[in-house]
Amino acid sequence: MKKILITGGSGFLSKNLSIYFNQNIHLTYNKKKIKFKKHNYHKINLENYESVKAIIKKINPEIIINTAGLTNVETCEKQKGKALRKNFRIVKNLVNECKKKKIKFIQISTDHLFDGIKKNKYSEKSKTKPLNFYAKTKLLSEKYIQL
C-alpha cells in the first residue's frame, strides 16, 4: 500500500482523491480542517520551506499530490503577491523536497493556460496562452516542475 500525501486537504478535489485512493492517505490543511476518520490530517503552512521538509520527513510519502493553491481568479488578480505564494511558492517548496527525496509529484493544473481557440485536447506540448494572473502562476509552477 503506497503512502500518499495530498496537499489542500480541505478542498473538494483532495477529499475525492482520498476517497478514490482509499490507501494510506495523509492530507494537509492550513486553516479549514476537515476530518475523515480513516485519514491522517496535518496542519501546515506549505509556504514555509522548513515546515514542508518536516512534514515530508515525518510522513515519508511515496507520492505527493498537490491540490493546494489559490483558485479564485478575481482574488489572484487583486492580490498578486498572495497568488504567487499560494500557487508558486508552495509548488516550489514541494518540488524541491520531492527531487531531493525522489518522491513522485503530481501537480494539478488548469485549463486557464489556454485561450480556448483550439478545440482539440491540449497536452504538455501545446502552446500556452495564460488568460489571467491565476493562469500565469500555474504556468510558472509547471515550468519550475520541469527544471
Protein Blocks (a to p, Z undefined) as FASTA:
>chain_A
ZZdddehklbmklmmmmmmnopacddddfklccddfkbccddddfkbmklmmmmmmmnop
abdcdfbdcfbfklmmmmmmlmmmmmmmmmmmmmmmmmmnopacdddddfklpghlambd
cdfkbccddfbfklmmmmmmmmmmmZZ
